[in-house]
Amino acid sequence: MFLDLSEYPIRYNGQMKYIILKDGIRKIPIIFPEFLNHIDIAKLHSEYKPISAGFITLFPVIKCYGFSESLQLGPGRYDSHIIKSYDHTHGIPLDLTGYEELENKLGGQCAEKTNTSSSISAINHRQSR
């Protein structure tokens, strides 16, 4: 199934959209241009369940925000972290014990302000205790 782009006006203002899809225990992020609709991307991957969606900025920090009207979904609490750590975890959730404590110390900005490898190291270190 191919997406017909002829119906979309081509424009780019630096804003991207994203969806987090769930496949069993994996959470799979998809980032795409803002001129596409969330629901069209979700339909292309109908074997997975969309669990969160919205808009994303990638620079200077990864930040998920907004709301997908077509899917009636907003960002999940850890979407920024899932997107940053996907290269390391391949969507398999880590035990985030202690993550909320770290997030509280950073004033609720953990997903946006922490270095992914540092977060994973801190989580792994806590698990090894």
Rosetta blueprint (number, residue, H / E / L):
1 M L
2 F L
3 L L
4 D L
5 L H
6 S H
7 E H
8 Y L
9 P L
10 I L
11 R L
12 Y L
13 N L
14 G L
15 Q L
16 M E
17 K E
18 Y E
19 I E
20 I E
21 L E
22 K E
23 D E
24 G L
25 I L
26 R E
27 K E
28 I E
29 P E
30 I E
31 I E
32 F E
33 P E
34 E L
35 F L
36 L L
37 N L
38 H H
39 I H
40 D H
41 I H
42 A H
43 K H
44 L H
45 H L
46 S L
47 E L
48 Y L
49 K E
50 P E
51 I E
52 S E
53 A E
54 G E
55 F E
56 I E
57 T E
58 L L
59 F L
60 P L
61 V L
62 I L
63 K E
64 C E
65 Y E
66 G L
67 F L
68 S E
69 E L
70 S L
71 L L
72 Q L
73 L E
74 G L
75 P L
76 G L
77 R L
78 Y L
79 D H
80 S H
81 H H
82 I H
83 I H
84 K H
85 S H
86 Y H
87 D H
88 H H
89 T H
90 H L
91 G L
92 I L
93 P L
94 L L
95 D L
96 L L
97 T L
98 G L
99 Y H
100 E H
101 E H
102 L H
103 E H
104 N H
105 K H
106 L L
107 G L
108 G L
109 Q L
110 C H
111 A H
112 E H
113 K H
114 T L
115 N L
116 T H
117 S H
118 S H
119 S H
120 I H
121 S H
122 A H
123 I H
124 N H
125 H H
126 R H
127 Q H
128 S L
129 R L
